[in-house]
């Protein structure tokens, strides 16, 4: 059952593009590490449903915050105090890992952020967020895949391709660049002799499909280790559950950490549409934030020495209303947060040109007004991690966005 308040009507093309968990990934050689021992990774987590940024990272120093956000406003006092980040902002107590990384200068927040989209449809907003275009209607490719295409020919990151985690490929990483698909197993793994027989059949009848199957089997083996067998990796509650988020990150980290594994990855977690009984420091939203926090922890542990080269960014299609509604939830809004984590992040900062929460300061007198562009954050990460130029970012990766300048110094 979907928690979204709109019903999607995907085209047959979109369904065909996203159906299945294993996708072709051409044979890729094992690469030596860079001479400077820096081997950057970028992980994109899409939070579908619109995250309430004011309950994820609360402006506890704003005098108008509590009166607007009511019972779900964060507080530094009480039985479930928020975790202070600086003298003005505090993170939801469900995110102790993020708070620890923030103190270690390995996590940061960009607050009062939004894409250029100003309507409040989930599916149009997600289209804009993941396609990277200025408006909805562009569903063929995503900005992360086009970023791979924009790298120079022979570049290691481009050659190794991307990783799509989940039962379907997120739009953000669809496109012409090679992508490996992996998901925690929802069905029992085939016995070894069955897999071998099917592989032999495909090698005789369809060599290209045989390559895809072999890469899929290799990915499953790589994602599982001695401590995590196939039964443990069966989805528990789906990707919109705390356990599901951890499981997705746990397996993905092993693939991304490999010397010949992908350097960019995309995950999508559903369920962030909180119209009713949202909760603040506790409740439904806190449970989701705890799952996201667990995903950060699994990436930190699973990436090992490669954590220092990794940037993770969590983004959502838009924010939620500053004032709570009559069902102790929030409705579709505008400004929200971008969460950054990873050893490569220049952290310990909340980056915000804070607009304020007085009625005249709200966007359309209802939403947190956006003062930062999500595309600027994403451009900055792509430029710092992979050296993509402002021209490529503004023309190809995020078309017609030349006026949106990359946010600098996001990477240490």
N, C-alpha and C positions, 0 to 999 in steps of 0.2 A: 504493500500500500504506500503510495507516494505521499509525502508530507507537503509537497508543493501545492500552492493554491491555484495554479494554472495547469491545464492538461496539455502536454506536448502533442504535436501532430507531426512527427518526423517524416520526411520524404522517404520513399523506398531507397533512394540513393544513400541517404544518411544512414539508414538501417544497415544496408549492405556494407557500408564503409566501417561500421563499428561492430558488426557481429562476429563473435569468436574471440578467444583469449590468446591464441598463438598466431603470429604473423611471420611472414618470410623475412629473414635477415641474412643477407649474403655472407659467405665465409669471410671472416675478417682475420688478418694476421695478428699475432701478438706483438705489441709495440714495446720498445724500450722506453723507460721513463725519460722525461726531459732532463737536459743537462743540469738545470737548476733545481731539479727534484720537485718542481711545481707541476701539478697535474690537475687542473681545475675541473670541478663538477658543478652543475646547476640543477637543482631539483625544484620543480614547480608543483605546488599543491593548490588545486582549485577547490574552494569551499562553496558548493552550490546551494543556493537558497537565500543568500544575503546575510552575512555575519553582522550582528549588532556590535559595532566597534566600541560603543560607549559602555558595553558590559564586558567586553573582552579586555580593553585597556581603558579604565575609567579616569576622566579628568577630575580626580577627587579634590583638586585645588580650585576648581571653578565654582563660585558661589551659587550658580544657577543649576548645577548638575543634579542635585538630589531632588529638587522640586520638580524637575522635568521627568527624570527617570524613575522616580518613586521607589517602590519596593524592590526593584531590581538594580538600583544604583549600588555600586561598590562603595565600601567604606573601610577605613583603616582601623575601625573599632568593631566591637561585637564578636559573636561566636565564630564567624568565618571572615576574618579580616583579609582585605586585599593585600597583595604583596607590592610594596612601594618600589617604583623604578627610579623616580627622582622626587623632587619636592612638589610636583604637580600631578603626575600620572602614577597609577598603580595597576598592576595586572591582576586578572581574576585569580583567586586562590586555587582554582583547579589547574593552574599552570606553574607549578613549582620548578619544573625543569627549565622552562623558558626564563623564569626569574633568575635561576642560577646562571644560565648562559648569559643573560643580560649583565649580571654582575661581573662575569668573567670576560666581558667585552666581546662575546660571541653571539649576541642577539641584539636586534634593534627594532624599533617600531616607526613606521611612517603613519602619522595620524592625520585625520581630516583629508583622506585621499579618495579619489574616484576616477573612473575612466571618463571619457568625454560624453558618455551616454547620460541623458537626463530624464528619460522616462523611467517607468518602474515595472516593466515586464521582466520576469525572471529569464525567459528564454531569449528575448532580444538582448537583455543585459549580459547573459552568458555568452551569446554569440559575439557581441562586441568585445568582451573580456578575452575570450579565447581565440577569436579570429585575428584580433589586432587591428581590424578596420575601424574607421571612425563611426560607422553606423551598422545596423543589423542587416542581415540578408546575405552575408558572405560565409557560407558554411563548408566550403570545399577544403580549405587549408587553415592551419593555425600558425600563429606568430613564432612559436618555438621551432616548428619544423622549418619554416622559412629562414630562421636564424641559422640552422644547420646548413641550408642551401647557400646562404650568404657567405659562408666561410670559404677561404681559398681552396682551390682544387688540391687534393692530397692532404689537406689538413687532417690531423689525427682525430680531432673531435668530430668532424664531419664524416670521416670514413667509418668511425666506430658507430655512428648513428645514435638514435635515441631509444628510450625505454618507455613504453606505455604500460602502466600498472592498473589492472582492473579487468573486469569482464568485457569492457569495450574500450576502444581507443579514444581518449579525450580529444575534442576538437583541437585543442591548443597544440597538439603534436602530430596532427594528421598532415600529410603532404607527400611530396616526392622523395624526400630524404629517407634513408632506411630506418625502420623502427621495429624493435623487438617488442612483442606483447607478452606480458606475464601476469598471471593472477593466482592467488591462493586457490588450491584445487577445490572445486565444488562437487567433483565426481571422483570415485576411487581411481587411483593411478592404474594404468594397464600393467598386467604382468610383463616381466621382461621379455618372455618369448613372444607374446602377442605384439608388443611394440616392435620387436625385431622383424616379425613376419610382415607387419604393415609397412615398415620402412623398406623392406626388400621389395614388396609389391610396388611401392611408389618409385623406387629406383629404376625399376624396369618399365613402368608405365608413364610416370610423370616425374622426371628428375628434379624439376624446380620445386615441386611439392615435397619431394623427399628432402631437399635442403631445408625447407621450412619446418618440416616435422623434426628433423635432426636438431635444428637450432632450438626448437621448442623443448625437446627432451633434454638438451644440454642446459637450457635455462632452468628447467625444473630441478635438475640435479644440483646446479650451482646455488639456487635459492635455498635449498634444503641442506642442513648440515647434521652432524651427529646429535645435536640437541633439539632438532626440529624436524620430526618425521612428517610424512604426508598427512597422517591423521591430525597432527597438531596444526597443520597449515590449512585445514579445511575452514572456509569462512565461518565465523561465529557471529551471526547477527548482521552481516553485510558491512559494506564500507561506510555506512552511516552510524556504526556502533564504535564504541571506544576500542573494543577488542579487534574489530575489523581494521581500524586505522593502524593499530600497532602491527598486526599481521602483515598488512600491505607494506609498511615501511621496513619491517624485519627482513622479508624476502627481497625487496627491492635493493636494500643496502648491500646485500651480498653480490648482486649482479653489478651494481655501480662501482663497488670497491675493486672488482677484478681488473687486472692489468689490461685485459682485452675486452672489458665490458664497456657499455655505453657511458658517456660522460654527461649526458643530459637526460632527465626523466620527467615524466608528468604523471600525477595522481589526481583523482577527483573524488572528493568526499561529499556525499549528499546529506540533506537533512537539516540545513541551517535556517529554515524558514520558520520563525518563531512568533507567530501571531498570538498564540494562546499559551499561558502558563510558561513563559520563557524561563523564569528563574534568573537570579543574578549570581551571587556567590555560590549558590547551590541550585539544583534543579536540572532541567533538561539542557539548557545551554552549557552549564558547567560540566555536565557529563560529556558533551561533544568537545568542549575545550580540553577536557582531560584526555580524550582520545587523541586530539591533535598534539597535545603535549607529549603523550606517549610515543607518537610517531617521531617527534623530534628526538626523543631519547633513543629510540631504536636506530635511527640514522646515525646518531652520535656513536653508539656502541658498535654498530655493524660496519661502519665505514673505517673504523680503526685509524691508521695513520693517514688515511685520505680525508679524514674529517677536516684537517687543517686547510685543505684546498677546496672545501665545499661551501657553496652558498645555497640556502633553502629559502624560498619565498612562498608565502601563503597569501592567496588573493581571493577575492569574492566579487560578485557582479555589482553590488552596491550595498549601502548601509541600510539602517532602519531608522524609524522616526525617533527623534530625541525625547518625545513625550510618550509614556506608556499608554496603551489603550485600555478599554474597559474590561478586557479579559486578561490583564496583567501580562501582556505581551507587547510587541512592537510591530508596526506595519512597514511596508516598503519605504525606504528612504534614499539617501544620497551618499553623504560622506561616511567613511568607515576607516578601517585600519589595514595596512599591509604589514605582515609579520615577517621578519628576516631572522634567520638563524644559521649557524655554521661557523666552523673555524676560520673561514675566509672573510667573514663579515666584520666590518669595523663597527663594533657594537657598543653597548653601554649608552645608547642615545635614543631618545624619542624625538624624531625629526618632525616638527610641526610648526606651521605658521598658524597658531591657534586662533580660530575665528570667533570664539565665544559662543555662549548659549542663551543670550538674551533674545527675546522674540525678534527684534530687528536684525539680529545677527544670524538667525537661522535661514537656511535656504528655503524659500517659499514659506517662511514662518513655521516650518515643521521639521526640517532635517538639519543635521550637522552639515554646515556649508563646506564643500571641498576646497582646499587651498593647495593641494598637490595632485598631480596627475599620475595615476598608476603606471601609465606608459613611460613616464620619466624614470620611475623606479626600475622598471624592467629593462629599459634601454641602458641605464647605468650599470646594471648587473651584467648584461651581455657585453657591454664595452669593456668593463673591468676584467671580467673572467675570460673572455675569448677574443678581445681586440676588435670587435666589429666597429666599423666607422659610423659616424653620425649620419653620413649620406646613406649607407646601406640600411641603417636602422630606420631612418625617416622615410625612405622610398620603398623598400622591399619588405622589411620585417613588420613595420607599422606604417602602411601606406598613407600618404597624405598627412603625415604628422611632423613635418619638418620644424614646425613652430614649437614642438614639445622637445625641450632639450634634455639629454640624459642627466640624471641626478648623479653628481660626482661623489667620489670618496665613500662609496658604500662597501667597498672591499678593502681590507687592510693591506 
